[in-house]
């Protein structure tokens, strides 16, 4: 840029010198000369402003900057890299898409925010893209040449789904295109109001089937009371209520009068809302009312909540509580644990929370705070994970199909890990994000291919949505997170929930055992019981 400006400056000086030689002497002529130079400078400045300094909002084909964060949002086949951390896996997705071009592939879009200022969350976003790619690769190379092959898009709706509408409209265009044949959107991952709006628009307005990812809010599901809340929605993760039921079956000996709820009152977050409801129910009979706080609108920000938790801990110490149910997001959970670790009372606590606690295992800000769990009489942090590598180990007493499904997935992850011929970056399996994303896309592929029978070469959108209804019994999807047996509303019936705790010695999430919302595993030939709705 400086070199260009210097060049323009030298050019203007030469123009001025030339004019002095050509223009006769005299005051009038000199004034005309000055005016001419001023005009030339003005024209030059204008040309620079429109050709060099003008901001180009395009980040690449199908992607453009939006909002005050100037975040690149939109849809890409891998031609555009949304964040440096996504580079390796994006390149592999592009290569796989190029390989199936011209083979009439079906398109699946992975829709979730791709960029975060929070290092732990950015790592999880990468893991979700990695899981999606592994599912795509398996479908195209390890499935006996089943049809159709799979093309994968990455759809970035922006921070907290702020720009979901233009992204959803682009996906709707891909669904209407006979060249792109988009048939499902997968991976939607955060239980926010904007997420619900995006899912409703995709399913109810545009008729596009959706397979949610690590989405656990109770209201982000079809139910007997709301059977058509999201027409064509399937889920692979248990709701917060199902997680709480599994936790309840694990900790049946917990005395309600020795419990306490700590809850975030921030609105617009269904994860928090449903955790508050289920934890208040589990703590019915507690001697103390819930301790409350309100996190910042951006839940990845800390605000002044460490001060709030510092004051709160003194009241927890004087209560009868031994078990604390924490309804909050990971940043606030970290702040709470640090303050609870610094308590002055000599009491041991068990803190129970939701699946988003898995973020602590990859949070660099928690790395120097693991000893919070060992201070004083100690803290046990236990939560319901969405998946865990040890849940389907050969000696875990689980069914063979689940063991084989997890082994196939983990072998693929190792095949594309660092040092491989085509790496997708370090692949973490412990915090569940890679596994759940893999299962989300795998379930979408199963529904699509089950609908591609007889003379059908490319199923319609309604055929794919109806395909979710058949994913049970002998067509149960054997995912890396366990069997996915969909009920008539598209929910995973009695989904196995790994109960884990954080180990301050190994600094990992350690598997305790599997638990089920119904209190026992489903039979191998899973069929969800009929739950008639209210219609409408």
Secondary structure as UniProt FT lines:
FT   HELIX           2..22
FT   HELIX           27..48
FT   HELIX           49..53
FT   STRAND          58..60
FT   TURN            61..62
FT   STRAND          63..66
FT   TURN            67..70
FT   STRAND          71..76
FT   HELIX           84..86
FT   HELIX           87..100
FT   TURN            101..102
FT   STRAND          106..111
FT   HELIX           119..141
FT   TURN            144..145
FT   STRAND          150..156
FT   HELIX           159..161
FT   TURN            162..163
FT   HELIX           164..176
FT   TURN            178..180
FT   STRAND          182..186
FT   HELIX           193..200
FT   HELIX           201..205
FT   STRAND          210..211
FT   TURN            218..219
FT   TURN            227..232
FT   STRAND          233..234
FT   HELIX           240..250
FT   TURN            251..253
FT   HELIX           256..258
FT   STRAND          259..264
FT   HELIX           270..282
FT   TURN            283..285
FT   STRAND          291..293
FT   TURN            299..300
FT   TURN            303..304
FT   HELIX           305..318
FT   STRAND          323..327
FT   HELIX           330..341
FT   STRAND          349..353
FT   HELIX           355..362
FT   HELIX           364..367
FT   TURN            368..369
FT   HELIX           370..373
FT   TURN            376..377
FT   STRAND          379..385
FT   HELIX           389..392
FT   TURN            394..395
FT   HELIX           400..415
FT   TURN            418..419
FT   TURN            421..422
FT   TURN            430..431
FT   HELIX           433..450
FT   TURN            454..455
FT   HELIX           461..467
FT   HELIX           468..470
FT   HELIX           473..475
FT   STRAND          477..479
FT   TURN            480..481
FT   STRAND          482..484
FT   TURN            488..489
FT   TURN            493..494
FT   STRAND          497..503
FT   TURN            504..507
FT   STRAND          508..515
FT   TURN            517..518
//
